[in-house]
Amino acid sequence: MYARIRNLREDSDKTQKEVSEYLFCDQSLYSKYERGLREVPVGIIIKLAALYGTSTDYILGLTDEKRPYKK
């Protein structure tokens, strides 16, 4: 999961600071999420999925399909 949120950010050409501002958290905290030093709260996972246009299942590693499920 941690590598996926880092890869999604890098693929979107966003900095940790930009993502942390979107999430309303400190950049240092977000960095810990990406490095696996802190547990990522469910609410943050949901916001990241919305930001990157992917599913929470992809972020969690439950699927390799980046696109969200059809409604």
C-alpha positions in Angstrom: 0.0 0.0 0.0 2.7 2.5 0.9 4.5 2.1 -2.4 1.2 2.6 -4.2 0.4 5.9 -2.6 4.0 7.1 -3.4 3.7 5.9 -7.0 0.3 7.5 -7.5 1.7 10.8 -6.2 4.8 10.6 -8.4 2.8 9.6 -11.5 0.6 12.6 -10.9 3.7 14.9 -10.6 2.6 16.0 -7.2 4.9 16.8 -4.2 4.4 15.5 -0.7 3.6 19.0 0.3 0.9 19.4 -2.3 -0.8 16.1 -1.2 -0.4 16.9 2.5 -2.1 20.3 1.9 -5.0 18.5 0.1 -5.3 16.1 3.1 -4.9 18.9 5.7 -2.0 17.3 7.4 1.7 18.0 7.9 4.1 17.0 5.1 6.2 15.0 7.7 3.1 13.0 8.6 2.3 12.3 5.0 5.9 11.2 4.4 5.5 8.7 7.2 2.5 7.3 5.5 4.4 6.8 2.3 7.3 5.1 4.1 5.1 2.8 6.1 6.0 4.4 9.5 2.5 5.4 10.3 -0.8 3.6 9.7 -2.9 5.4 7.1 -6.4 6.1 8.4 -9.4 5.0 6.4 -10.5 8.6 5.8 -7.1 9.4 4.3 -7.2 6.4 2.0 -10.7 7.5 0.7 -9.4 11.0 0.1 -6.3 9.7 -1.8 -8.5 7.5 -4.0 -10.7 10.5 -4.9 -7.6 12.7 -5.5 -6.0 10.1 -7.9 -9.3 8.8 -9.5 -8.7 5.3 -8.3 -10.3 2.9 -6.0 -9.5 2.3 -2.3 -9.1 -1.4 -3.2 -6.2 -0.4 -5.5 -4.5 1.6 -2.8 -4.9 -1.2 -0.4 -3.5 -3.7 -2.8 -6.7 -5.7 -3.2 -6.7 -5.3 -7.0 -4.2 -4.3 -9.6 -6.8 -2.4 -11.6 -6.2 1.3 -11.2 -9.5 2.4 -12.5 -12.3 2.6 -10.0 -15.2 0.1 -10.2 -18.1 1.1 -12.4 -21.1 2.3 -10.5 
